[in-house]
Amino acid sequence: MIYILEAYQGKGLGKLLVKPVVEVLKKLQISSMLVWVLEENNASNFYKAIGGKRVDAKEEKIAGKRFTEIAYGWDNINTIPT
């Protein structure tokens, strides 16, 4: 899980955190990626901004409450701006 405090969002930190993940996947010859994000989380906008496409959704129960999680995916991680 990656979370950046709201005061630090929009400053490029998300891309800095995604970059090493993409680099490791490339070294492992993995060319696609998928992340799950709570629908209520504004981070959804970040994943869309770096090219993630909504590919699935599911309901989860966390601490007794129901939430919707959205899957964002990339068929080709080379398209992710880092």
C-alpha angles and dihedrals in degrees: 000000000000120000127172119193112250092245089061099042119112093032098102096262093122091057090048089054095045094049097072091045090054091046092053092047090052091050088052089050091243110145102183136057139193130193131186117219131180107251091229091056116100087216085087086079091055093054091047090049092056092051104270115154122210105248105163147357134205140178118244132185111222121176090344094307127107119235135175117234120201123207117217117192143187121205089195119030089196087078093062110105111231 
